[in-house]
């Protein structure tokens, strides 16, 4: 996943996300069921985005129209997964928010 726009959501699905992740980077992927929540929890004015911008962390919102789910894919420097996750959750995403952490694969010589 090399083209993060930080602005316009992409209409894709979770399989597409997994297939396009760069194995040399780490990712946190938040998932939201639009039917269950009654709408997006990834409001572009959410304070978590200011943190991401300040830290120069890129992200992309993905909307799966077939499953009525949305994903927030955040690309981070390997080794900082837990720190970034803690910061973002601390900015008020619901406690029951589903997330996945994909850690970068070690580069082998």
GROMACS elastic network, one bead per residue, 0.5 to 0.9 nm:
[ bonds ]
;  ai    aj funct       b0    kb
    1     4     6  0.72327   500
    1    17     6  0.72712   500
    1    18     6  0.87324   500
    1    19     6  0.82761   500
    1    22     6  0.59198   500
    1    75     6  0.87742   500
    2    20     6  0.78754   500
    2    21     6  0.78617   500
    2    22     6  0.73524   500
    3    60     6  0.83978   500
    4     7     6  0.84538   500
    4    58     6  0.63979   500
    4    59     6  0.57954   500
    4    60     6  0.52398   500
    4    61     6  0.87251   500
    4    73     6  0.89760   500
    4    75     6  0.88287   500
    5     8     6  0.65604   500
    5     9     6  0.82246   500
    5    58     6  0.79958   500
    5    59     6  0.72369   500
    5    60     6  0.60960   500
    5    61     6  0.86530   500
    6     9     6  0.80586   500
    6    58     6  0.66190   500
    6    59     6  0.54175   500
    6    60     6  0.52245   500
    6    61     6  0.73389   500
    7    44     6  0.81074   500
    7    59     6  0.88208   500
    7    60     6  0.73906   500
    7    61     6  0.78956   500
    8    60     6  0.79538   500
    8    61     6  0.73414   500
    8    62     6  0.89352   500
    9    60     6  0.67480   500
    9    62     6  0.53209   500
    9    63     6  0.65474   500
   10    60     6  0.76875   500
   10    61     6  0.63795   500
   10    63     6  0.60881   500
   10    64     6  0.86168   500
   11    61     6  0.88157   500
   11    62     6  0.58201   500
   11    64     6  0.59261   500
   11    65     6  0.69013   500
   12    15     6  0.84281   500
   12    16     6  0.63921   500
   12    17     6  0.76472   500
   12    62     6  0.60276   500
   12    63     6  0.59604   500
   12    64     6  0.53910   500
   12    65     6  0.77388   500
   13    16     6  0.53437   500
   13    17     6  0.64931   500
   13    18     6  0.89975   500
   13    62     6  0.71339   500
   13    63     6  0.68251   500
   13    65     6  0.79804   500
   13    66     6  0.83292   500
   13    67     6  0.84663   500
   13    69     6  0.85204   500
   13    70     6  0.85556   500
   13    71     6  0.86648   500
   14    18     6  0.63040   500
   14    19     6  0.86421   500
   14    62     6  0.83529   500
   14    63     6  0.89824   500
   14    64     6  0.74255   500
   14    71     6  0.79360   500
   15    18     6  0.51798   500
   15    19     6  0.61729   500
   15    20     6  0.86897   500
   16    19     6  0.51361   500
   16    20     6  0.62341   500
   16    21     6  0.88238   500
   17    20     6  0.53558   500
   17    21     6  0.63611   500
   17    62     6  0.82753   500
   17    73     6  0.81860   500
   18    21     6  0.55855   500
   19    22     6  0.87243   500
   21    24     6  0.87120   500
   21    25     6  0.78407   500
   21    26     6  0.85733   500
   21    27     6  0.80367   500
   21    75     6  0.89209   500
   21   102     6  0.88385   500
   22    25     6  0.56464   500
   22    26     6  0.79659   500
   22   104     6  0.79886   500
   23    26     6  0.74028   500
   23   102     6  0.87626   500
   23   103     6  0.79935   500
   23   104     6  0.53016   500
   23   105     6  0.56092   500
   23   106     6  0.85921   500
   24    78     6  0.80286   500
   24   103     6  0.84995   500
   24   105     6  0.58961   500
   24   106     6  0.74278   500
   24   107     6  0.74820   500
   25    75     6  0.67048   500
   25    76     6  0.64600   500
   25    77     6  0.62028   500
   25    78     6  0.59776   500
   25   102     6  0.84435   500
   25   103     6  0.70120   500
   25   105     6  0.77388   500
   26    74     6  0.83885   500
   26    75     6  0.59133   500
   26    76     6  0.52556   500
   26    77     6  0.60809   500
   26    78     6  0.51676   500
   26    79     6  0.79651   500
   26    80     6  0.84017   500
   26    81     6  0.70939   500
   26   101     6  0.75119   500
   26   102     6  0.55051   500
   26   105     6  0.83371   500
   27    73     6  0.67410   500
   27    74     6  0.54150   500
   27    76     6  0.57134   500
   27    77     6  0.83730   500
   27    78     6  0.84283   500
   27    81     6  0.73957   500
   27   100     6  0.80048   500
   27   101     6  0.57821   500
   27   102     6  0.50406   500
   27   103     6  0.64506   500
   27   104     6  0.79073   500
   28    72     6  0.80131   500
   28    73     6  0.60515   500
   28    74     6  0.52210   500
   28    75     6  0.67725   500
   28    76     6  0.76677   500
   28    81     6  0.71378   500
   28    84     6  0.85232   500
   28    85     6  0.72653   500
   28    99     6  0.67560   500
   28   100     6  0.56783   500
   28   102     6  0.63836   500
   28   103     6  0.85703   500
   29    71     6  0.64008   500
   29    72     6  0.55228   500
   29    74     6  0.61874   500
   29    75     6  0.87229   500
   29    98     6  0.84020   500
   29    99     6  0.53875   500
   29   100     6  0.50666   500
   29   101     6  0.64310   500
   29   102     6  0.80543   500
   30    70     6  0.81991   500
   30    71     6  0.53634   500
   30    72     6  0.50211   500
   30    73     6  0.65925   500
   30    74     6  0.83424   500
   30    97     6  0.70283   500
   30    98     6  0.58375   500
   30   100     6  0.65106   500
   30   101     6  0.89207   500
   31    69     6  0.69890   500
   31    70     6  0.58664   500
   31    72     6  0.66769   500
   31    73     6  0.88891   500
   31    97     6  0.68633   500
   31    98     6  0.53079   500
   31    99     6  0.59140   500
   31   100     6  0.81802   500
   32    35     6  0.88399   500
   32    36     6  0.82547   500
   32    37     6  0.73695   500
   32    39     6  0.87315   500
   32    40     6  0.72447   500
   32    41     6  0.70674   500
   32    42     6  0.85100   500
   32    68     6  0.87307   500
   32    69     6  0.56053   500
   32    70     6  0.52589   500
   32    71     6  0.63209   500
   32    72     6  0.85651   500
   32    97     6  0.69313   500
   32    98     6  0.70190   500
   32    99     6  0.89909   500
   33    36     6  0.54004   500
   33    37     6  0.61423   500
   33    38     6  0.82393   500
   33    39     6  0.82038   500
   33    40     6  0.83517   500
   33    67     6  0.81645   500
   33    68     6  0.63225   500
   33    70     6  0.66190   500
   33    71     6  0.89795   500
   34    37     6  0.53059   500
   34    38     6  0.55619   500
   34    39     6  0.50490   500
   34    40     6  0.62070   500
   34    41     6  0.85776   500
   34    67     6  0.87168   500
   34    68     6  0.54284   500
   34    69     6  0.53219   500
   34    70     6  0.69040   500
   35    38     6  0.53652   500
   35    39     6  0.70958   500
   35    68     6  0.64001   500
   35    69     6  0.77643   500
   36    39     6  0.80351   500
   37    40     6  0.72572   500
   37    41     6  0.78209   500
   40    43     6  0.64623   500
   40    69     6  0.89923   500
   40    70     6  0.75224   500
   41    46     6  0.86424   500
   41    70     6  0.89441   500
   41    93     6  0.73791   500
   41    94     6  0.83808   500
   42    45     6  0.84000   500
   42    46     6  0.70348   500
   42    61     6  0.80254   500
   42    70     6  0.84646   500
   42    71     6  0.84994   500
   42    72     6  0.73279   500
   42    93     6  0.86267   500
   43    46     6  0.54629   500
   44    47     6  0.84885   500
   44    48     6  0.89626   500
   44    49     6  0.69469   500
   45    48     6  0.84065   500
   45    49     6  0.71787   500
   45    50     6  0.83187   500
   46    49     6  0.59445   500
   46    50     6  0.76275   500
   46    91     6  0.82232   500
   46    92     6  0.86471   500
   47    50     6  0.53191   500
   47    51     6  0.67815   500
   47    52     6  0.89917   500
   47    88     6  0.88560   500
   47    91     6  0.64236   500
   47    92     6  0.83704   500
   48    51     6  0.51314   500
   48    52     6  0.63560   500
   48    53     6  0.87500   500
   48    87     6  0.80371   500
   48    88     6  0.56363   500
   48    89     6  0.83270   500
   48    90     6  0.85851   500
   48    91     6  0.56904   500
   48    92     6  0.80807   500
   48    93     6  0.85910   500
   49    53     6  0.61077   500
   49    54     6  0.84602   500
   49    59     6  0.89853   500
   49    88     6  0.86992   500
   50    53     6  0.51162   500
   50    54     6  0.60251   500
   50    55     6  0.85610   500
   51    54     6  0.50765   500
   51    55     6  0.61425   500
   51    56     6  0.84534   500
   51    57     6  0.84141   500
   51    87     6  0.82328   500
   51    88     6  0.78995   500
   51    91     6  0.89390   500
   52    55     6  0.52158   500
   52    56     6  0.59862   500
   52    58     6  0.69065   500
   52    59     6  0.80695   500
   52    74     6  0.87464   500
   52    84     6  0.88671   500
   52    88     6  0.85094   500
   53    57     6  0.60111   500
   53    58     6  0.74376   500
   54    57     6  0.77329   500
   55    58     6  0.89628   500
   57    74     6  0.72418   500
   57    75     6  0.65824   500
   57    76     6  0.62439   500
   57    77     6  0.84969   500
   58    73     6  0.85674   500
   58    74     6  0.60423   500
   58    75     6  0.57258   500
   58    76     6  0.75098   500
   59    72     6  0.68950   500
   59    73     6  0.54082   500
   59    75     6  0.60164   500
   59    76     6  0.89052   500
   60    71     6  0.82016   500
   60    72     6  0.59143   500
   60    73     6  0.52262   500
   60    74     6  0.66307   500
   60    75     6  0.86313   500
   61    70     6  0.71273   500
   61    71     6  0.56615   500
   61    73     6  0.61535   500
   61    74     6  0.87038   500
   62    69     6  0.84973   500
   62    70     6  0.55963   500
   62    72     6  0.63183   500
   62    73     6  0.74592   500
   63    66     6  0.89807   500
   63    67     6  0.89102   500
   63    68     6  0.74349   500
   63    69     6  0.60220   500
   63    71     6  0.63071   500
   63    72     6  0.88397   500
   64    67     6  0.57092   500
   64    68     6  0.57382   500
   64    69     6  0.52005   500
   64    70     6  0.58970   500
   64    71     6  0.80444   500
   65    69     6  0.68371   500
   65    70     6  0.83061   500
   66    69     6  0.79753   500
   67    70     6  0.87652   500
   76    79     6  0.85056   500
   76    80     6  0.69466   500
   76    81     6  0.69534   500
   76    84     6  0.79852   500
   77    80     6  0.59731   500
   77    81     6  0.76265   500
   77   104     6  0.85613   500
   78    81     6  0.67635   500
   78   103     6  0.66220   500
   78   104     6  0.59196   500
   78   105     6  0.89671   500
   79    82     6  0.78726   500
   79    83     6  0.86601   500
   79   103     6  0.79860   500
   79   104     6  0.85325   500
   80    83     6  0.53722   500
   80    84     6  0.61285   500
   80    85     6  0.84845   500
   81    84     6  0.54477   500
   81    85     6  0.60720   500
   81    86     6  0.86207   500
   81   101     6  0.72694   500
   81   102     6  0.85977   500
   81   103     6  0.75853   500
   82    85     6  0.50377   500
   82    86     6  0.60535   500
   82    87     6  0.85760   500
   82   101     6  0.88699   500
   83    86     6  0.52195   500
   83    87     6  0.62521   500
   83    88     6  0.87251   500
   84    87     6  0.50872   500
   84    88     6  0.61482   500
   84    89     6  0.85568   500
   85    88     6  0.52633   500
   85    89     6  0.60990   500
   85    90     6  0.83941   500
   85   101     6  0.88866   500
   86    89     6  0.52737   500
   86    90     6  0.59607   500
   86    91     6  0.87894   500
   87    90     6  0.50452   500
   87    91     6  0.66057   500
   88    91     6  0.52955   500
   88    92     6  0.74922   500
   88    93     6  0.73322   500
   89    92     6  0.57791   500
   89    93     6  0.53697   500
   89    94     6  0.76948   500
   89    95     6  0.75516   500
   89    97     6  0.87634   500
   90    93     6  0.73245   500
   92    95     6  0.80322   500
   93    96     6  0.83912   500
   93    97     6  0.68049   500
   94    97     6  0.54252   500
   95    98     6  0.86857   500
  102   105     6  0.89885   500
  104   107     6  0.87136   500
  105   108     6  0.88318   500
